[in-house]
Amino acid sequence: MTVHITATAASSARTVPRGLVPASAVVGGTLISLIGLTWDIQWHSDVGPDTFFTLPHLFLYAGSAISGLASLAVVLLTTADSKRGKVVDPMVGGRAVGVFGRTFAAPVGYLISGIGAALFLVYGLWDQWWHGLYGFDAVIDSPPHIGLLLSISITMVGAVMIFAVARDQRWGTYGVAAAAGTLLAFSMVTVLGLRALPGGAVNTVNAGSAFFSVMILFMGAYVLKRRGGALAVGIVVALLQAVFWWFSPWATDVYADATGLPLRDYADGIPGLPNMIPMSLILVAVAVELLHKVPAWLTGAIGGVIITACAPLQRMLVQGSNFPALERYVATVVAGAVLGALAGVLGRRFGHMLRHLAPAKEDSHA
Amino acid sequence: MRKTLLGLAGTVALLFGLAAPALAFEPVNVVHTEKVQAGPYDLTIGFSTWPVKAMQSLDFTFAPENGIEGKKGTLTLFREGVEDDGGPLARHPRKREVWGLDIFALPEPGTWTMRFEVDGPAGAGTGELKNLQVMEQPGPPMGLSWAISTIPLFGLIALIVVAWRRTRAAVD
């Protein structure tokens, strides 16, 4: 009891809410990774020459390092508290779970974000070996690159978990929208790995984009479980898309100038990563808000159709591409409907699972 | 606060200090050449790795005898006679006096053809580098590489399954 009262008194004296600092470091790290990725993609398309130490690469490494070190710090502090018999506040990253028996006590959100950062290091080595064998290709969807992107995605999932625990506080609400939006934008690059799958008439990348964007949007909306939740995630994604639309070519130009490198002949300057994000996502977010009484599978299917139907239109608008063959278009939209329905159901369920991470509040409702 | 800022500034300076010399980009090192006659133009095709293997990236250079000044053209790639890729001939980013493809890989093994269409002061001409043999990819089979690279995804799925089962009663 004494411990509890002391903790309450101490927390009320704080100006920064408990858990906000490490959570911000983790989500900030993931944002730095996303900045590095959009810059790196643009660099390869518009300029080209590559080394291990380009500035975009340093952003990618720094992002995972920041998230990883913040996660490690929280795990070590929690372990120290738990060994001293102190009460561990589950509002910081969720319930603490034992790692390596009871050697470490790790809040589950920080455990996942930290594992993602550690995997990034391992896949960095795998990527180095790959480049030694295959040369310094600039292929975004090589297996080790997809491994690296998936590792960063796991850190981003950890970030969503960390904020989901604090969703009843204002910073937790904004954090869920920011972390889910970052994960969604980043996943639009990871889905390029689906090019390796045989899709028949279906454009696997468009169908995959629809699946992951609907799933993550629903997940964010159902974690927040309030009007405007889906829209908040949609707005974060649209903001990232708008800022990167300007930033990616600008930073690439500035960096090329600074290093004395010319732009490629025929570089079109079209923002690479921002153009992979479906502009129609905001329509899906509005649909989710308007149709909140409709079953998740149906709203999800509508979302999947919107995204797959609009993807070629976005490419026509931005790149002047041709409309795809009708058979391929229809097959992809049908796949988008089916995958969107599945994504709606899964996203809703994941949202509920994430709500369960905050024990005290859930238990009091139960 | 001041110490923190000094520490941060030091870290940034160290990063840039280390990054600056490392930014020296590798020169284009041609180890094998082939000749192509595209109408009135003599083209020398340079390869930075020889023989060429599928998926292994290398620098290709395409050098007309009297330089690229006043000339333009296109390159089309065919695999086993079927068009695979193509585009305008652009200067190599690290060897700007010639056209080229930087760190570019041919995706599949087999017999490849490079068709050059060049337009310049002496008129237009087309030439082909035929029978470019691309060997099997190096390294492990792609299935294994993908299996290793998607472990984080399967780990995430496993986590979701565990969380799903543990929250089934609470959520349903």
Interface residues (C-beta under 8 A of the other chain):
Chain A: V47 G48 P49 D50 T51 F52 F53 T54 L55 L58 I112 I115 G116 L119 Y123 W126 W130 L133 Y134 G135 F136 D137 A138 V139 P143 P144 I146 G147 L150 S151 S153 I154 V157 A196 T259 L261 P262 R264 D265 Y266 R349 F350 H352 M353 H356 E362 A366
Chain B: L15 L18 A19 A22 L23 A24 F25 E26 T49 M55 Q56 S57 L58 G87 P88 A90 R91 P93 R94 R96 D102 I103 F104 A105 P138 G139 M142 S145 W146 I148 S149 T150 I151 P152 L153 G155 L156 L159 I160 A163 W164 T167 A170 V171
